[in-house]
């Protein structure tokens, strides 16, 4: 199974998972009814504060609590509403916009470029 990750909608930061070389940080997942879940050590599988992102997406779209139906909907061409992912729920009101997928899946980040100074040994 691969990792799932996104960019936070308020800061644009990639949500790194605990197995990557990047540090994790607190992320809030919000639905359109005012509920929120908090995660401070994201594992990379779409679960924030014990709630699965795709299960919540399915619920928000009237599909019950079926994670697979949520995944199918998210990767379809059909319109849907999505949970929000943010670093600060205090400064955020739910918007009907999905978070941007992270191309690195929260794990496969490119290595930092080596400084020119380090290349001169």
Secondary structure, 3 states (H helix, E strand, C coil): CCCCCEECCCCCCECCCCCCCCCCCCEEEECCCCCEEEECCCCCCCEECCEEHHHHHHHHCCCCCCHHHHHHHHCCCCCCCCCEEECCCCCCCCCCCCCCECCCCCCCCCCCCCCHHHHCC
